[in-house]
């Protein structure tokens, strides 16, 4: 890309949309033609991860480029508890939205925020359309939204309502300046009901690839979403979840059509991802990292879809195998927008731009071979073969899985005699990584001592 050319960016961050639930990631039972097209004509990251498998911290990681143990959000933020919802969680952080206006970008948010004070425009966003109220909420009916700080009730399915507002921004923007449009779709979050019947009906007869008869999770109790009535009729819940994904696919198609109508397609990077993954019957569970007690780092919880599409700009048709996460995505978007010089070194960013992989401008032979994650006092290191899950203060045992021989994560080999060296090596990797990057006063190992966090039910219990 020419150094002087600025490109528009649309970043779509879905809610609980699992990597496994898209056709381009191998799900033959779901109909996602728009996203499959974007993947086949763009770049798909096969091994994309969330830094934390729950909503609010994952979103904060993406927007700030920093770990939960740096920005201090360690669990979902409830909008029904004022001392949590009204706390300015990101006031000390520098986000993509606060950086991009300095480079001439118009900025807009449409959809889910879930980082507190969602009824008020957040720093850096000149245009604000955010869902208001607690989560989860029904997908159809009347919904409260904040329109630049004014609360309005808008009827209808939230997915097309959010798309309508995104298109409204595209049509009314300042055409002389590039834009950053942040879109948050709710559709795949529970409750798994109330999706358009025309879509849900198409999935009720599907096999669901063995998801209806998976063995029960053996490493802890089921919690939160995994205890909902959903499990009493899992076939219907899966039909609704698949319908929600198909509805989002339609919404992205509308956005693409609008970009083409406005002659913006070739000047706009579209990025499609989600805050974290989700189990929908996998391991006998429903939910993400907090679907179990103790908390988990299952593959279905930590893997996210990540697709890039920009005609004539990216080296299209790629399926990249590198380990990447939202911390890297932050750096990549900053690189794409030409604002890396504005990133202060004292922020101690853990991520790295992988733009050269997308546009084929350079090789990155020294790219990391290990992925880290955290959720409160749980920390993870994952290589191509092994995954170590260390619980530092929880009484539950740690876990080690050999993913090459046990991709379903059914056998904990942490205490096996021949695995001691693997445990020691990955433990050292975890401790060196977090020692390098964590902020002592916001570390997940201190989070129980900090009353500002809305931690999962069991994790709030005293040791």
C-alpha positions in Angstrom: 0.0 0.0 0.0 1.3 3.5 -0.8 2.5 5.2 2.4 0.3 8.2 1.9 -2.9 6.2 1.3 -5.3 5.8 4.2 -7.8 2.9 4.1 -11.2 2.7 5.7 -11.6 0.0 8.4 -14.7 -2.0 9.4 -14.1 -4.1 12.4 -16.9 -6.6 13.2 -16.7 -8.1 16.7 -19.4 -10.7 17.2 -20.7 -11.9 20.6 -20.0 -15.6 21.3 -19.6 -16.5 17.7 -17.5 -19.6 17.7 -14.8 -20.4 15.1 -16.3 -23.9 14.5 -19.7 -22.3 13.5 -18.7 -21.0 10.1 -18.6 -22.8 6.8 -15.2 -21.4 6.0 -13.9 -23.1 9.1 -15.2 -26.5 8.1 -18.8 -26.5 9.3 -20.7 -28.2 6.4 -24.1 -27.8 8.1 -24.3 -24.1 8.3 -25.0 -21.7 5.5 -22.7 -18.7 5.6 -22.1 -17.8 1.9 -21.0 -14.2 2.5 -18.4 -15.0 5.1 -17.2 -18.0 3.1 -16.8 -15.6 0.1 -14.8 -13.1 2.2 -12.6 -15.9 3.4 -12.0 -17.4 0.0 -11.2 -13.9 -1.5 -9.3 -12.7 1.5 -7.2 -14.1 4.3 -8.4 -16.6 7.0 -6.4 -17.1 10.1 -6.8 -20.7 11.1 -5.4 -20.4 14.6 -6.8 -17.2 16.0 -7.4 -16.9 19.7 -8.9 -14.7 22.3 -6.7 -13.5 25.2 -9.5 -14.2 27.7 -12.6 -16.4 27.0 -15.3 -14.0 28.3 -16.9 -10.9 26.8 -15.7 -7.7 28.5 -12.0 -8.5 29.0 -11.7 -9.9 25.5 -13.2 -6.7 24.0 -10.9 -4.6 26.1 -7.9 -6.6 25.0 -8.8 -6.0 21.3 -9.5 -2.2 21.7 -6.4 -1.5 23.9 -3.9 -4.1 22.6 -3.2 -5.0 26.2 -3.7 -8.0 28.4 -6.5 -8.3 31.1 -3.6 -8.2 33.6 -2.7 -4.8 32.1 -6.0 -3.1 31.7 -7.6 -4.7 34.7 -10.9 -6.1 33.4 -11.0 -9.8 34.3 -14.6 -10.8 33.8 -17.8 -9.6 32.2 -19.1 -6.3 33.4 -22.7 -6.4 34.6 -24.9 -3.4 33.7 -27.2 -4.0 36.6 -24.6 -3.3 39.3 -23.9 0.5 39.2 -20.5 0.4 40.9 -19.4 -1.9 38.0 -21.4 -0.4 35.1 -20.5 3.2 36.0 -16.8 2.7 36.6 -14.7 4.3 33.8 -12.9 1.1 33.0 -10.9 2.3 30.1 -10.1 5.9 31.3 -6.4 5.1 31.6 -6.2 3.2 28.4 -5.4 4.2 24.8 -7.8 2.6 22.4 -8.0 2.3 18.6 -10.9 4.7 18.8 -8.8 7.3 20.6 -5.8 6.8 18.4 -7.4 6.9 14.9 -8.9 10.5 15.0 -5.4 11.8 15.3 -4.7 10.3 11.9 -7.8 11.9 10.4 -10.2 9.0 10.8 -13.9 9.4 11.5 -14.9 6.9 14.1 -18.3 5.1 14.8 -19.6 2.4 17.0 -22.7 0.4 16.3 -23.9 -2.4 18.5 -22.7 -4.2 21.6 -20.1 -2.4 23.8 -20.1 -4.2 27.2 -17.3 -2.2 28.7 -19.4 -0.1 31.0 -21.4 3.1 30.5 -22.8 1.9 27.2 -25.5 4.6 27.3 -22.9 7.3 26.9 -20.6 7.9 23.9 -17.2 6.5 24.7 -13.9 8.2 24.2 -12.7 8.5 20.6 -16.1 7.6 18.9 -17.7 10.6 17.1 -20.8 8.5 16.3 -22.3 6.3 18.9 -25.1 3.7 18.6 -25.0 1.2 21.4 -27.3 -1.4 22.9 -28.4 -0.4 26.4 -29.3 -2.8 29.2 -28.3 -6.0 30.8 -27.1 -9.1 28.9 -28.5 -11.4 27.9 -31.6 -9.9 26.3 -34.1 -11.2 23.8 -33.1 -10.8 20.1 -36.5 -9.7 18.9 -39.0 -7.1 20.2 -38.3 -3.6 21.5 -34.7 -2.7 22.4 -33.2 0.3 24.0 -30.3 1.9 22.2 -28.1 5.0 22.9 -28.0 7.2 19.9 -25.2 9.6 20.7 -26.3 9.6 24.3 -30.0 9.8 23.7 -31.9 6.7 24.7 -34.3 5.5 22.0 -36.5 2.4 21.8 -36.3 0.6 18.5 -38.3 -2.5 17.6 -37.2 -5.4 15.5 -34.4 -8.0 15.4 -31.2 -6.4 16.7 -28.9 -7.8 13.9 -30.7 -5.8 11.1 -31.2 -2.8 13.4 -27.5 -2.5 14.0 -26.8 -3.0 10.3 -29.3 -0.3 9.5 -27.4 2.2 11.7 -24.0 1.1 10.3 -25.3 1.8 6.8 -26.7 5.1 7.9 -23.2 6.1 9.1 -21.6 5.0 5.8 -24.1 7.1 3.9 -23.8 10.2 6.1 -20.1 10.2 6.7 -17.6 12.9 5.7 -16.5 11.6 2.3 -13.2 13.5 2.5 -11.9 11.5 5.4 -11.2 7.7 6.0 -13.4 6.0 8.6 -13.2 3.3 11.4 -16.5 1.6 11.9 -16.7 -0.8 14.9 -19.7 -3.1 14.8 -20.8 -5.4 17.6 -23.5 -8.0 16.8 -25.3 -9.7 19.7 -27.2 -12.5 17.8 -25.2 -15.5 18.8 -25.3 -14.8 22.5 -27.9 -16.5 24.7 -30.8 -16.8 24.9 -30.7 -19.2 22.0 -34.2 -18.4 20.8 -36.2 -15.8 19.0 -34.2 -15.8 15.7 -36.1 -15.4 12.4 -38.2 -18.5 11.9 -37.3 -18.6 8.2 -33.7 -19.3 9.3 -34.3 -21.5 12.4 -36.6 -23.8 10.4 -33.8 -24.6 8.0 -31.7 -26.1 10.8 -34.1 -28.2 12.9 -33.5 -31.3 10.9 -29.7 -31.1 10.9 -27.4 -33.8 12.4 -25.4 -31.1 14.3 -22.2 -33.2 13.9 -22.4 -35.2 17.1 -23.1 -32.2 19.3 -26.2 -33.8 20.9 -24.4 -36.7 22.5 -21.1 -35.5 23.8 -19.8 -36.9 27.1 -20.0 -34.8 30.1 -17.1 -32.5 31.0 -14.9 -34.4 33.5 -12.9 -31.5 35.0 -15.4 -29.5 36.9 -19.0 -28.6 37.5 -21.2 -27.0 34.8 -22.1 -23.3 35.5 -23.9 -20.2 34.2 -25.0 -20.7 30.6 -24.4 -24.5 30.9 -27.1 -24.8 33.5 -29.8 -22.9 31.5 -32.9 -24.7 30.2 -31.2 -24.8 26.8 -29.9 -28.2 27.6 -33.4 -29.5 27.9 -33.9 -29.0 24.2 -30.5 -28.8 22.7 -31.6 -29.4 19.1 -33.8 -26.3 19.2 -31.0 -24.2 20.8 -28.6 -25.3 18.1 -31.1 -24.5 15.4 -31.4 -21.0 16.9 -27.7 -20.6 17.2 -27.1 -21.6 13.6 -29.9 -19.3 12.6 -28.2 -16.4 14.4 -24.9 -17.1 12.6 -26.8 -17.1 9.2 -28.6 -13.9 10.2 -25.2 -12.2 10.8 -23.9 -13.6 7.5 -26.9 -11.8 5.8 -26.0 -8.6 7.7 -22.4 -8.7 6.5 -23.8 -9.2 2.9 -25.8 -6.0 3.3 -22.7 -4.1 4.4 -20.7 -5.4 1.4 -23.5 -4.4 -1.0 -23.6 -0.9 0.6 -19.8 -0.6 0.2 -20.1 -1.5 -3.4 -23.0 1.0 -4.0 -20.9 3.7 -2.4 -17.8 2.7 -4.3 -16.0 2.1 -1.1 -15.3 -1.6 -1.5 -11.7 -1.3 -2.8 -10.8 1.4 -0.2 -12.1 -0.6 2.8 -10.6 -3.3 4.9 -13.2 -5.5 6.5 -12.3 -7.6 9.5 -14.6 -10.3 10.9 -14.0 -11.8 14.3 -15.6 -12.4 17.7 -14.8 -11.7 21.4 -14.3 -15.4 22.2 -15.6 -18.9 21.2 -18.4 -21.0 22.6 -19.4 -24.5 23.4 -22.8 -25.5 22.1 -22.9 -29.1 23.3 -19.1 -29.6 22.9 -17.8 -31.5 25.9 -21.5 -31.6 27.1 -21.3 -27.9 27.8 -23.0 -24.7 26.8 -21.0 -21.5 27.1 -17.4 -20.2 27.2 -14.7 -20.0 29.7 -17.1 -19.6 32.6 -19.3 -22.5 31.5 -17.5 -24.6 34.1 -16.2 -24.3 37.6 -13.3 -24.2 37.7 -13.0 -21.9 34.6 -11.8 -23.5 31.4 -9.6 -22.9 28.4 -11.2 -25.4 26.1 -10.4 -25.0 22.4 -14.0 -24.1 21.6 -13.9 -21.3 24.2 -10.6 -19.7 23.1 -10.7 -20.1 19.3 -12.2 -17.2 17.4 -12.9 -16.6 13.7 -10.6 -14.0 12.1 -11.1 -13.1 8.4 -9.6 -10.1 6.5 -10.9 -8.9 3.2 -9.7 -5.9 1.1 -9.8 -6.3 -2.7 -6.6 -5.6 -4.5 -4.8 -4.9 -1.2 -4.4 -8.2 0.5 -2.7 -11.3 -0.9 -6.0 -13.1 -1.3 -6.9 -16.8 -1.0 -4.7 -17.4 2.0 -5.4 -19.7 5.0 -2.7 -18.7 7.5 -1.6 -21.2 10.2 0.2 -18.8 12.6 -0.9 -18.4 16.2 -2.5 -14.9 16.4 -4.8 -13.2 18.9 -6.6 -9.9 19.5 -3.5 -8.3 20.9 -1.8 -8.9 17.5 -5.0 -7.7 15.8 -4.7 -4.4 17.6 -1.2 -4.0 16.3 -2.1 -5.1 12.8 -4.9 -2.6 12.5 -2.7 0.2 13.9 -0.1 -0.8 11.2 -2.8 -0.8 8.5 -3.9 2.6 9.5 -0.4 4.0 9.7 -0.5 4.9 13.3 2.2 2.7 14.8 4.3 5.8 15.6 1.5 6.9 18.0 1.8 3.7 20.1 3.7 4.6 23.3 6.4 2.2 24.3 5.5 2.5 28.0 2.2 0.8 27.2 4.3 -2.5 27.0 2.2 -4.0 24.3 2.4 -7.8 24.1 1.1 -8.1 20.5 2.8 -7.8 17.2 1.5 -6.8 13.7 1.1 -9.6 11.2 0.3 -7.2 8.3 3.2 -8.7 6.2 1.4 -12.0 6.3 -1.8 -10.4 4.9 -0.3 -8.4 2.1 2.6 -10.7 1.3 5.1 -7.8 1.8 7.5 -9.8 4.0 8.0 -13.2 5.7 7.8 -13.5 9.5 9.9 -16.6 10.1 10.4 -15.7 13.8 6.7 -15.6 14.6 5.8 -17.1 18.0 5.0 -20.8 18.4 3.1 -20.5 21.6 -0.2 -18.9 22.6 -1.0 -17.5 26.0 -4.3 -16.8 27.7 -5.7 -15.9 31.1 -9.0 -15.8 33.0 -8.6 -14.4 36.5 -6.0 -16.6 38.3 -6.1 -19.1 35.5 -3.2 -18.9 33.0 -2.6 -20.9 29.8 0.2 -21.7 27.4 -0.6 -23.6 24.2 1.8 -24.9 21.7 1.1 -27.0 18.6 1.0 -30.1 20.7 0.4 -29.3 24.3 -1.8 -27.0 26.3 -1.0 -26.2 30.0 -3.7 -24.7 32.1 -2.4 -23.5 35.5 -4.8 -22.4 38.3 -2.6 -20.5 40.7 -5.0 -20.0 43.6 -8.0 -22.3 42.8 -8.0 -25.6 44.7 -8.8 -27.4 41.4 -5.9 -29.2 39.8 -4.0 -27.9 36.8 -4.4 -29.5 33.4 -2.1 -30.6 30.6 -3.5 -31.9 27.4 -1.6 -33.5 24.5 -3.6 -32.1 21.7 -1.9 -34.2 19.1 -3.3 -37.4 20.6 -6.2 -36.0 22.6 -7.8 -33.1 20.6 -11.0 -33.5 22.6 -9.1 -32.6 25.8 -10.4 -35.6 27.7 -7.3 -36.9 29.5 -5.4 -34.7 31.9 -1.8 -35.8 31.8 -0.5 -33.1 34.1 0.6 -35.7 36.7 1.9 -38.3 34.2 5.5 -39.2 34.9 6.6 -38.6 31.4 5.0 -35.1 31.2 7.0 -33.4 33.9 9.4 -31.7 31.6 6.6 -30.4 29.4 4.8 -29.0 32.5 8.0 -27.4 33.7 8.8 -25.8 30.4 5.3 -24.4 29.8 5.1 -23.2 33.4 8.3 -21.3 32.9 6.9 -19.8 29.6 3.8 -18.6 31.4 5.7 -17.0 34.3 8.2 -15.3 32.1 5.4 -14.0 29.8 3.3 -12.5 32.6 6.3 -11.2 34.5 7.2 -9.3 31.4 3.8 -7.8 30.6 1.5 -7.7 33.6 0.8 -4.6 35.7 1.3 -5.6 39.3 -1.8 -3.7 40.5 -4.1 -5.2 37.8 -2.8 -8.7 37.5 -5.3 -11.5 37.4 -3.4 -13.1 40.4 -4.6 -10.1 42.5 -8.1 -9.8 41.1 -9.9 -11.4 44.1 -8.4 -8.6 46.2 -9.9 -5.9 43.9 -13.6 -5.2 44.6 -14.0 -3.5 41.2 -14.3 -6.8 39.3 -17.4 -8.8 38.5 -15.8 -12.2 38.7 -17.5 -15.5 38.0 -19.6 -16.9 40.8 -17.2 -19.5 42.2 -14.2 -17.4 41.7 -15.6 -14.8 44.0 -15.7 -17.3 46.8 -12.9 -16.9 49.4 -10.1 -19.4 49.3 
